[in-house]
Amino acid sequence: CHHITGECSCPPGWMGMVCGQPCPEGRYGKNCSQECQCHNGGSCDSATGHCHCSPGFTGER
């Protein structure tokens, strides 16, 4: 956190005043500002945006 303002700069995948909240589903990155681009019900890594495929699916997204 900033030594004067007290504002925290959260690592990718986290948000909130003290960076204690993970990104909501469908969002990722710094301040959870990026939208996940996964297909067919795949889930998104909240830090990197990397897609995790649903059972029965393969590929990058």
N, CA, C, O and CB atoms as a CASP TS submission, in Angstrom:
PFRMAT TS
TARGET T0000
AUTHOR 0000-0000-0000
METHOD Language model
MODEL 1
PARENT N/A
ATOM      1  N   CYS     1       0.840  -1.195   0.000  1.00  0.00           N
ATOM      2  CA  CYS     1       0.000   0.000   0.000  1.00  0.00           C
ATOM      3  C   CYS     1       0.880   1.252   0.000  1.00  0.00           C
ATOM      4  O   CYS     1       2.005   1.243   0.499  1.00  0.00           O
ATOM      5  CB  CYS     1      -0.953   0.002   1.226  1.00  0.00           C
ATOM      6  N   HIS     2       0.341   2.314  -0.568  1.00  0.00           N
ATOM      7  CA  HIS     2       1.066   3.576  -0.661  1.00  0.00           C
ATOM      8  C   HIS     2       1.305   4.140   0.741  1.00  0.00           C
ATOM      9  O   HIS     2       0.393   4.153   1.567  1.00  0.00           O
ATOM     10  CB  HIS     2       0.287   4.593  -1.534  1.00  0.00           C
ATOM     11  N   HIS     3       2.509   4.599   1.007  1.00  0.00           N
ATOM     12  CA  HIS     3       2.875   5.049   2.349  1.00  0.00           C
ATOM     13  C   HIS     3       2.204   6.353   2.779  1.00  0.00           C
ATOM     14  O   HIS     3       2.170   6.657   3.972  1.00  0.00           O
ATOM     15  CB  HIS     3       4.353   5.217   2.425  1.00  0.00           C
ATOM     16  N   ILE     4       1.668   7.129   1.833  1.00  0.00           N
ATOM     17  CA  ILE     4       0.998   8.382   2.189  1.00  0.00           C
ATOM     18  C   ILE     4      -0.520   8.249   2.090  1.00  0.00           C
ATOM     19  O   ILE     4      -1.241   8.587   3.029  1.00  0.00           O
ATOM     20  CB  ILE     4       1.483   9.519   1.285  1.00  0.00           C
ATOM     21  N   THR     5      -0.998   7.760   0.955  1.00  0.00           N
ATOM     22  CA  THR     5      -2.448   7.686   0.740  1.00  0.00           C
ATOM     23  C   THR     5      -3.078   6.445   1.356  1.00  0.00           C
ATOM     24  O   THR     5      -4.277   6.433   1.636  1.00  0.00           O
ATOM     25  CB  THR     5      -2.748   7.716  -0.735  1.00  0.00           C
ATOM     26  N   GLY     6      -2.286   5.407   1.567  1.00  0.00           N
ATOM     27  CA  GLY     6      -2.825   4.158   2.090  1.00  0.00           C
ATOM     28  C   GLY     6      -3.505   3.308   1.038  1.00  0.00           C
ATOM     29  O   GLY     6      -3.968   2.205   1.328  1.00  0.00           O
ATOM     30  N   GLU     7      -3.567   3.819  -0.192  1.00  0.00           N
ATOM     31  CA  GLU     7      -4.208   3.069  -1.275  1.00  0.00           C
ATOM     32  C   GLU     7      -3.344   1.877  -1.658  1.00  0.00           C
ATOM     33  O   GLU     7      -2.130   1.990  -1.827  1.00  0.00           O
ATOM     34  CB  GLU     7      -4.454   3.976  -2.506  1.00  0.00           C
ATOM     35  N   CYS     8      -4.006   0.728  -1.791  1.00  0.00           N
ATOM     36  CA  CYS     8      -3.277  -0.484  -2.155  1.00  0.00           C
ATOM     37  C   CYS     8      -3.272  -0.685  -3.665  1.00  0.00           C
ATOM     38  O   CYS     8      -4.262  -0.403  -4.338  1.00  0.00           O
ATOM     39  CB  CYS     8      -3.888  -1.704  -1.464  1.00  0.00           C
ATOM     40  N   SER     9      -2.166  -1.170  -4.187  1.00  0.00           N
ATOM     41  CA  SER     9      -2.061  -1.567  -5.581  1.00  0.00           C
ATOM     42  C   SER     9      -2.067  -3.086  -5.580  1.00  0.00           C
ATOM     43  O   SER     9      -1.070  -3.729  -5.252  1.00  0.00           O
ATOM     44  CB  SER     9      -0.763  -0.976  -6.279  1.00  0.00           C
ATOM     45  N   CYS    10      -3.204  -3.642  -5.951  1.00  0.00           N
ATOM     46  CA  CYS    10      -3.387  -5.089  -5.856  1.00  0.00           C
ATOM     47  C   CYS    10      -2.657  -5.833  -6.969  1.00  0.00           C
ATOM     48  O   CYS    10      -2.530  -5.329  -8.085  1.00  0.00           O
ATOM     49  CB  CYS    10      -4.865  -5.431  -5.895  1.00  0.00           C
ATOM     50  N   PRO    11      -2.180  -7.034  -6.656  1.00  0.00           N
ATOM     51  CA  PRO    11      -1.601  -7.872  -7.708  1.00  0.00           C
ATOM     52  C   PRO    11      -2.707  -8.366  -8.635  1.00  0.00           C
ATOM     53  O   PRO    11      -3.874  -8.382  -8.245  1.00  0.00           O
ATOM     54  CB  PRO    11      -0.824  -9.071  -7.098  1.00  0.00           C
ATOM     55  N   PRO    12      -2.358  -8.769  -9.851  1.00  0.00           N
ATOM     56  CA  PRO    12      -3.376  -9.281 -10.770  1.00  0.00           C
ATOM     57  C   PRO    12      -4.191 -10.404 -10.130  1.00  0.00           C
ATOM     58  O   PRO    12      -3.649 -11.307  -9.492  1.00  0.00           O
ATOM     59  CB  PRO    12      -2.720  -9.781 -12.060  1.00  0.00           C
ATOM     60  N   GLY    13      -5.507 -10.322 -10.318  1.00  0.00           N
ATOM     61  CA  GLY    13      -6.404 -11.341  -9.784  1.00  0.00           C
ATOM     62  C   GLY    13      -7.073 -10.955  -8.480  1.00  0.00           C
ATOM     63  O   GLY    13      -7.921 -11.690  -7.972  1.00  0.00           O
ATOM     64  N   TRP    14      -6.695  -9.795  -7.928  1.00  0.00           N
ATOM     65  CA  TRP    14      -7.228  -9.361  -6.635  1.00  0.00           C
ATOM     66  C   TRP    14      -7.721  -7.930  -6.707  1.00  0.00           C
ATOM     67  O   TRP    14      -7.265  -7.142  -7.536  1.00  0.00           O
ATOM     68  CB  TRP    14      -6.167  -9.493  -5.543  1.00  0.00           C
ATOM     69  N   MET    15      -8.667  -7.600  -5.823  1.00  0.00           N
ATOM     70  CA  MET    15      -9.238  -6.256  -5.789  1.00  0.00           C
ATOM     71  C   MET    15      -9.666  -5.917  -4.364  1.00  0.00           C
ATOM     72  O   MET    15      -9.581  -6.758  -3.469  1.00  0.00           O
ATOM     73  CB  MET    15     -10.441  -6.140  -6.762  1.00  0.00           C
ATOM     74  N   GLY    16     -10.123  -4.692  -4.159  1.00  0.00           N
ATOM     75  CA  GLY    16     -10.612  -4.248  -2.857  1.00  0.00           C
ATOM     76  C   GLY    16      -9.625  -3.333  -2.160  1.00  0.00           C
ATOM     77  O   GLY    16      -8.482  -3.180  -2.592  1.00  0.00           O
ATOM     78  N   MET    17     -10.086  -2.725  -1.074  1.00  0.00           N
ATOM     79  CA  MET    17      -9.266  -1.769  -0.329  1.00  0.00           C
ATOM     80  C   MET    17      -7.958  -2.382   0.178  1.00  0.00           C
ATOM     81  O   MET    17      -6.925  -1.713   0.191  1.00  0.00           O
ATOM     82  CB  MET    17     -10.056  -1.221   0.842  1.00  0.00           C
ATOM     83  N   VAL    18      -7.999  -3.628   0.587  1.00  0.00           N
ATOM     84  CA  VAL    18      -6.786  -4.285   1.094  1.00  0.00           C
ATOM     85  C   VAL    18      -6.429  -5.509   0.254  1.00  0.00           C
ATOM     86  O   VAL    18      -5.718  -6.404   0.713  1.00  0.00           O
ATOM     87  CB  VAL    18      -6.974  -4.694   2.565  1.00  0.00           C
ATOM     88  N   CYS    19      -6.930  -5.538  -0.980  1.00  0.00           N
ATOM     89  CA  CYS    19      -6.627  -6.612  -1.932  1.00  0.00           C
ATOM     90  C   CYS    19      -7.033  -7.986  -1.401  1.00  0.00           C
ATOM     91  O   CYS    19      -6.355  -8.980  -1.660  1.00  0.00           O
ATOM     92  CB  CYS    19      -5.140  -6.610  -2.263  1.00  0.00           C
ATOM     93  N   GLY    20      -8.123  -8.038  -0.670  1.00  0.00           N
ATOM     94  CA  GLY    20      -8.569  -9.290  -0.086  1.00  0.00           C
ATOM     95  C   GLY    20      -9.656  -9.999  -0.857  1.00  0.00           C
ATOM     96  O   GLY    20     -10.106 -11.070  -0.448  1.00  0.00           O
ATOM     97  N   GLN    21     -10.095  -9.418  -1.982  1.00  0.00           N
ATOM     98  CA  GLN    21     -11.169 -10.017  -2.761  1.00  0.00           C
ATOM     99  C   GLN    21     -10.639 -10.488  -4.111  1.00  0.00           C
ATOM    100  O   GLN    21      -9.996  -9.720  -4.826  1.00  0.00           O
ATOM    101  CB  GLN    21     -12.322  -9.018  -2.953  1.00  0.00           C
ATOM    102  N   PRO    22     -10.907 -11.748  -4.464  1.00  0.00           N
ATOM    103  CA  PRO    22     -10.516 -12.209  -5.803  1.00  0.00           C
ATOM    104  C   PRO    22     -11.407 -11.557  -6.855  1.00  0.00           C
ATOM    105  O   PRO    22     -12.504 -11.091  -6.546  1.00  0.00           O
ATOM    106  CB  PRO    22     -10.602 -13.758  -5.903  1.00  0.00           C
ATOM    107  N   CYS    23     -10.938 -11.528  -8.082  1.00  0.00           N
ATOM    108  CA  CYS    23     -11.758 -10.991  -9.175  1.00  0.00           C
ATOM    109  C   CYS    23     -13.073 -11.764  -9.259  1.00  0.00           C
ATOM    110  O   CYS    23     -13.112 -12.967  -9.000  1.00  0.00           O
ATOM    111  CB  CYS    23     -10.995 -11.066 -10.531  1.00  0.00           C
ATOM    112  N   PRO    24     -14.152 -11.063  -9.622  1.00  0.00           N
ATOM    113  CA  PRO    24     -15.414 -11.777  -9.833  1.00  0.00           C
ATOM    114  C   PRO    24     -15.308 -12.682 -11.054  1.00  0.00           C
ATOM    115  O   PRO    24     -14.465 -12.471 -11.926  1.00  0.00           O
ATOM    116  CB  PRO    24     -16.586 -10.783 -10.001  1.00  0.00           C
ATOM    117  N   GLU    25     -16.161 -13.678 -11.107  1.00  0.00           N
ATOM    118  CA  GLU    25     -16.158 -14.611 -12.234  1.00  0.00           C
ATOM    119  C   GLU    25     -16.295 -13.836 -13.541  1.00  0.00           C
ATOM    120  O   GLU    25     -17.127 -12.937 -13.657  1.00  0.00           O
ATOM    121  CB  GLU    25     -17.299 -15.652 -12.095  1.00  0.00           C
ATOM    122  N   GLY    26     -15.470 -14.197 -14.519  1.00  0.00           N
ATOM    123  CA  GLY    26     -15.510 -13.541 -15.820  1.00  0.00           C
ATOM    124  C   GLY    26     -14.573 -12.356 -15.962  1.00  0.00           C
ATOM    125  O   GLY    26     -14.517 -11.740 -17.027  1.00  0.00           O
ATOM    126  N   ARG    27     -13.828 -12.022 -14.896  1.00  0.00           N
ATOM    127  CA  ARG    27     -12.883 -10.907 -14.937  1.00  0.00           C
ATOM    128  C   ARG    27     -11.509 -11.402 -14.496  1.00  0.00           C
ATOM    129  O   ARG    27     -11.401 -12.403 -13.788  1.00  0.00           O
ATOM    130  CB  ARG    27     -13.364  -9.729 -14.033  1.00  0.00           C
ATOM    131  N   TYR    28     -10.454 -10.692 -14.921  1.00  0.00           N
ATOM    132  CA  TYR    28      -9.094 -11.056 -14.517  1.00  0.00           C
ATOM    133  C   TYR    28      -8.166  -9.867 -14.651  1.00  0.00           C
ATOM    134  O   TYR    28      -8.547  -8.824 -15.184  1.00  0.00           O
ATOM    135  CB  TYR    28      -8.572 -12.229 -15.354  1.00  0.00           C
ATOM    136  N   GLY    29      -6.944 -10.029 -14.165  1.00  0.00           N
ATOM    137  CA  GLY    29      -5.883  -9.040 -14.347  1.00  0.00           C
ATOM    138  C   GLY    29      -5.824  -7.983 -13.261  1.00  0.00           C
ATOM    139  O   GLY    29      -6.504  -8.077 -12.239  1.00  0.00           O
ATOM    140  N   LYS    30      -4.991  -6.966 -13.503  1.00  0.00           N
ATOM    141  CA  LYS    30      -4.822  -5.864 -12.560  1.00  0.00           C
ATOM    142  C   LYS    30      -6.148  -5.134 -12.392  1.00  0.00           C
ATOM    143  O   LYS    30      -6.773  -4.734 -13.374  1.00  0.00           O
ATOM    144  CB  LYS    30      -3.716  -4.887 -13.038  1.00  0.00           C
ATOM    145  N   ASN    31      -6.567  -4.966 -11.159  1.00  0.00           N
ATOM    146  CA  ASN    31      -7.852  -4.338 -10.827  1.00  0.00           C
ATOM    147  C   ASN    31      -9.039  -5.051 -11.462  1.00  0.00           C
ATOM    148  O   ASN    31     -10.120  -4.476 -11.585  1.00  0.00           O
ATOM    149  CB  ASN    31      -7.846  -2.889 -11.265  1.00  0.00           C
ATOM    150  N   CYS    32      -8.842  -6.287 -11.859  1.00  0.00           N
ATOM    151  CA  CYS    32      -9.914  -7.101 -12.470  1.00  0.00           C
ATOM    152  C   CYS    32     -10.518  -6.379 -13.672  1.00  0.00           C
ATOM    153  O   CYS    32     -11.720  -6.472 -13.922  1.00  0.00           O
ATOM    154  CB  CYS    32     -11.024  -7.418 -11.429  1.00  0.00           C
ATOM    155  N   SER    33      -9.680  -5.663 -14.411  1.00  0.00           N
ATOM    156  CA  SER    33     -10.159  -4.797 -15.488  1.00  0.00           C
ATOM    157  C   SER    33     -10.338  -5.502 -16.828  1.00  0.00           C
ATOM    158  O   SER    33     -10.909  -4.927 -17.755  1.00  0.00           O
ATOM    159  CB  SER    33      -9.216  -3.662 -15.662  1.00  0.00           C
ATOM    160  N   GLN    34      -9.860  -6.735 -16.941  1.00  0.00           N
ATOM    161  CA  GLN    34      -9.966  -7.457 -18.207  1.00  0.00           C
ATOM    162  C   GLN    34     -11.131  -8.441 -18.166  1.00  0.00           C
ATOM    163  O   GLN    34     -11.445  -9.004 -17.117  1.00  0.00           O
ATOM    164  CB  GLN    34      -8.653  -8.196 -18.518  1.00  0.00           C
ATOM    165  N   GLU    35     -11.765  -8.640 -19.316  1.00  0.00           N
ATOM    166  CA  GLU    35     -12.870  -9.585 -19.414  1.00  0.00           C
ATOM    167  C   GLU    35     -12.368 -10.906 -19.983  1.00  0.00           C
ATOM    168  O   GLU    35     -11.665 -10.924 -20.993  1.00  0.00           O
ATOM    169  CB  GLU    35     -14.008  -9.013 -20.289  1.00  0.00           C
ATOM    170  N   CYS    36     -12.727 -12.006 -19.338  1.00  0.00           N
ATOM    171  CA  CYS    36     -12.312 -13.332 -19.795  1.00  0.00           C
ATOM    172  C   CYS    36     -12.906 -13.632 -21.167  1.00  0.00           C
ATOM    173  O   CYS    36     -14.014 -13.201 -21.485  1.00  0.00           O
ATOM    174  CB  CYS    36     -12.737 -14.413 -18.781  1.00  0.00           C
ATOM    175  N   GLN    37     -12.152 -14.376 -21.974  1.00  0.00           N
ATOM    176  CA  GLN    37     -12.573 -14.710 -23.332  1.00  0.00           C
ATOM    177  C   GLN    37     -12.688 -16.219 -23.530  1.00  0.00           C
ATOM    178  O   GLN    37     -12.438 -16.718 -24.627  1.00  0.00           O
ATOM    179  CB  GLN    37     -11.595 -14.126 -24.344  1.00  0.00           C
ATOM    180  N   CYS    38     -13.060 -16.945 -22.487  1.00  0.00           N
ATOM    181  CA  CYS    38     -13.170 -18.403 -22.576  1.00  0.00           C
ATOM    182  C   CYS    38     -14.491 -18.805 -23.231  1.00  0.00           C
ATOM    183  O   CYS    38     -15.502 -18.118 -23.082  1.00  0.00           O
ATOM    184  CB  CYS    38     -13.053 -19.039 -21.175  1.00  0.00           C
ATOM    185  N   HIS    39     -14.472 -19.919 -23.952  1.00  0.00           N
ATOM    186  CA  HIS    39     -15.650 -20.423 -24.661  1.00  0.00           C
ATOM    187  C   HIS    39     -16.150 -21.714 -24.028  1.00  0.00           C
ATOM    188  O   HIS    39     -15.448 -22.351 -23.242  1.00  0.00           O
ATOM    189  CB  HIS    39     -15.329 -20.652 -26.146  1.00  0.00           C
ATOM    190  N   ASN    40     -17.373 -22.087 -24.385  1.00  0.00           N
ATOM    191  CA  ASN    40     -17.969 -23.375 -23.997  1.00  0.00           C
ATOM    192  C   ASN    40     -17.938 -23.628 -22.492  1.00  0.00           C
ATOM    193  O   ASN    40     -17.724 -24.757 -22.050  1.00  0.00           O
ATOM    194  CB  ASN    40     -17.250 -24.500 -24.702  1.00  0.00           C
ATOM    195  N   GLY    41     -18.153 -22.579 -21.714  1.00  0.00           N
ATOM    196  CA  GLY    41     -18.221 -22.739 -20.265  1.00  0.00           C
ATOM    197  C   GLY    41     -16.888 -22.864 -19.568  1.00  0.00           C
ATOM    198  O   GLY    41     -16.837 -23.222 -18.391  1.00  0.00           O
ATOM    199  N   GLY    42     -15.791 -22.573 -20.281  1.00  0.00           N
ATOM    200  CA  GLY    42     -14.470 -22.641 -19.659  1.00  0.00           C
ATOM    201  C   GLY    42     -14.321 -21.576 -18.589  1.00  0.00           C
ATOM    202  O   GLY    42     -14.956 -20.525 -18.659  1.00  0.00           O
ATOM    203  N   SER    43     -13.483 -21.846 -17.600  1.00  0.00           N
ATOM    204  CA  SER    43     -13.236 -20.867 -16.546  1.00  0.00           C
ATOM    205  C   SER    43     -11.913 -20.157 -16.816  1.00  0.00           C
ATOM    206  O   SER    43     -11.055 -20.656 -17.544  1.00  0.00           O
ATOM    207  CB  SER    43     -13.221 -21.547 -15.150  1.00  0.00           C
ATOM    208  N   CYS    44     -11.775 -18.998 -16.220  1.00  0.00           N
ATOM    209  CA  CYS    44     -10.656 -18.109 -16.494  1.00  0.00           C
ATOM    210  C   CYS    44      -9.810 -17.931 -15.240  1.00  0.00           C
ATOM    211  O   CYS    44     -10.350 -17.706 -14.156  1.00  0.00           O
ATOM    212  CB  CYS    44     -11.157 -16.748 -17.006  1.00  0.00           C
ATOM    213  N   ASP    45      -8.487 -18.030 -15.376  1.00  0.00           N
ATOM    214  CA  ASP    45      -7.589 -17.751 -14.260  1.00  0.00           C
ATOM    215  C   ASP    45      -7.684 -16.263 -13.929  1.00  0.00           C
ATOM    216  O   ASP    45      -7.500 -15.424 -14.812  1.00  0.00           O
ATOM    217  CB  ASP    45      -6.114 -18.162 -14.599  1.00  0.00           C
ATOM    218  N   SER    46      -7.966 -15.927 -12.682  1.00  0.00           N
ATOM    219  CA  SER    46      -8.218 -14.533 -12.319  1.00  0.00           C
ATOM    220  C   SER    46      -6.982 -13.645 -12.405  1.00  0.00           C
ATOM    221  O   SER    46      -7.115 -12.423 -12.465  1.00  0.00           O
ATOM    222  CB  SER    46      -8.771 -14.470 -10.931  1.00  0.00           C
ATOM    223  N   ALA    47      -5.790 -14.225 -12.413  1.00  0.00           N
ATOM    224  CA  ALA    47      -4.568 -13.431 -12.525  1.00  0.00           C
ATOM    225  C   ALA    47      -4.116 -13.276 -13.971  1.00  0.00           C
ATOM    226  O   ALA    47      -3.753 -12.178 -14.393  1.00  0.00           O
ATOM    227  CB  ALA    47      -3.461 -14.064 -11.708  1.00  0.00           C
ATOM    228  N   THR    48      -4.136 -14.376 -14.738  1.00  0.00           N
ATOM    229  CA  THR    48      -3.548 -14.371 -16.079  1.00  0.00           C
ATOM    230  C   THR    48      -4.555 -14.321 -17.220  1.00  0.00           C
ATOM    231  O   THR    48      -4.209 -13.917 -18.330  1.00  0.00           O
ATOM    232  CB  THR    48      -2.705 -15.573 -16.244  1.00  0.00           C
ATOM    233  N   GLY    49      -5.794 -14.723 -16.963  1.00  0.00           N
ATOM    234  CA  GLY    49      -6.797 -14.809 -18.025  1.00  0.00           C
ATOM    235  C   GLY    49      -6.737 -16.116 -18.785  1.00  0.00           C
ATOM    236  O   GLY    49      -7.531 -16.339 -19.699  1.00  0.00           O
ATOM    237  N   HIS    50      -5.794 -16.996 -18.416  1.00  0.00           N
ATOM    238  CA  HIS    50      -5.665 -18.300 -19.076  1.00  0.00           C
ATOM    239  C   HIS    50      -6.940 -19.103 -18.850  1.00  0.00           C
ATOM    240  O   HIS    50      -7.444 -19.183 -17.730  1.00  0.00           O
ATOM    241  CB  HIS    50      -4.422 -19.079 -18.543  1.00  0.00           C
ATOM    242  N   CYS    51      -7.456 -19.698 -19.924  1.00  0.00           N
ATOM    243  CA  CYS    51      -8.702 -20.463 -19.839  1.00  0.00           C
ATOM    244  C   CYS    51      -8.445 -21.903 -19.411  1.00  0.00           C
ATOM    245  O   CYS    51      -7.467 -22.529 -19.820  1.00  0.00           O
ATOM    246  CB  CYS    51      -9.429 -20.442 -21.182  1.00  0.00           C
ATOM    247  N   HIS    52      -9.340 -22.405 -18.585  1.00  0.00           N
ATOM    248  CA  HIS    52      -9.346 -23.805 -18.164  1.00  0.00           C
ATOM    249  C   HIS    52     -10.587 -24.423 -18.784  1.00  0.00           C
ATOM    250  O   HIS    52     -11.708 -24.019 -18.476  1.00  0.00           O
ATOM    251  CB  HIS    52      -9.334 -23.961 -16.579  1.00  0.00           C
ATOM    252  N   CYS    53     -10.387 -25.399 -19.655  1.00  0.00           N
ATOM    253  CA  CYS    53     -11.498 -25.983 -20.411  1.00  0.00           C
ATOM    254  C   CYS    53     -12.431 -26.806 -19.535  1.00  0.00           C
ATOM    255  O   CYS    53     -12.017 -27.445 -18.568  1.00  0.00           O
ATOM    256  CB  CYS    53     -10.965 -26.847 -21.531  1.00  0.00           C
ATOM    257  N   SER    54     -13.707 -26.767 -19.911  1.00  0.00           N
ATOM    258  CA  SER    54     -14.704 -27.634 -19.287  1.00  0.00           C
ATOM    259  C   SER    54     -14.443 -29.070 -19.726  1.00  0.00           C
ATOM    260  O   SER    54     -13.825 -29.292 -20.767  1.00  0.00           O
ATOM    261  CB  SER    54     -16.155 -27.191 -19.661  1.00  0.00           C
ATOM    262  N   PRO    55     -14.906 -30.051 -18.945  1.00  0.00           N
ATOM    263  CA  PRO    55     -14.717 -31.453 -19.344  1.00  0.00           C
ATOM    264  C   PRO    55     -15.242 -31.710 -20.759  1.00  0.00           C
ATOM    265  O   PRO    55     -16.342 -31.285 -21.113  1.00  0.00           O
ATOM    266  CB  PRO    55     -15.424 -32.388 -18.348  1.00  0.00           C
ATOM    267  N   GLY    56     -14.440 -32.408 -21.556  1.00  0.00           N
ATOM    268  CA  GLY    56     -14.818 -32.736 -22.920  1.00  0.00           C
ATOM    269  C   GLY    56     -14.369 -31.724 -23.955  1.00  0.00           C
ATOM    270  O   GLY    56     -14.575 -31.935 -25.150  1.00  0.00           O
ATOM    271  N   PHE    57     -13.753 -30.617 -23.519  1.00  0.00           N
ATOM    272  CA  PHE    57     -13.293 -29.584 -24.448  1.00  0.00           C
ATOM    273  C   PHE    57     -11.787 -29.421 -24.329  1.00  0.00           C
ATOM    274  O   PHE    57     -11.213 -29.631 -23.260  1.00  0.00           O
ATOM    275  CB  PHE    57     -14.006 -28.238 -24.177  1.00  0.00           C
ATOM    276  N   THR    58     -11.144 -29.041 -25.447  1.00  0.00           N
ATOM    277  CA  THR    58      -9.708 -28.767 -25.458  1.00  0.00           C
ATOM    278  C   THR    58      -9.467 -27.502 -26.268  1.00  0.00           C
ATOM    279  O   THR    58     -10.353 -27.044 -26.990  1.00  0.00           O
ATOM    280  CB  THR    58      -8.902 -29.971 -26.046  1.00  0.00           C
ATOM    281  N   GLY    59      -8.286 -26.944 -26.151  1.00  0.00           N
ATOM    282  CA  GLY    59      -7.916 -25.768 -26.927  1.00  0.00           C
ATOM    283  C   GLY    59      -7.487 -24.623 -26.031  1.00  0.00           C
ATOM    284  O   GLY    59      -7.423 -24.758 -24.809  1.00  0.00           O
ATOM    285  N   GLU    60      -7.190 -23.485 -26.664  1.00  0.00           N
ATOM    286  CA  GLU    60      -6.709 -22.321 -25.930  1.00  0.00           C
ATOM    287  C   GLU    60      -7.822 -21.580 -25.205  1.00  0.00           C
ATOM    288  O   GLU    60      -7.574 -20.971 -24.164  1.00  0.00           O
ATOM    289  CB  GLU    60      -6.008 -21.382 -26.867  1.00  0.00           C
ATOM    290  N   ARG    61      -9.054 -21.616 -25.734  1.00  0.00           N
ATOM    291  CA  ARG    61     -10.140 -20.881 -25.110  1.00  0.00           C
ATOM    292  C   ARG    61     -11.357 -21.746 -24.981  1.00  0.00           C
ATOM    293  O   ARG    61     -12.384 -21.295 -24.473  1.00  0.00           O
ATOM    294  CB  ARG    61     -10.469 -19.635 -25.895  1.00  0.00           C
TER
END
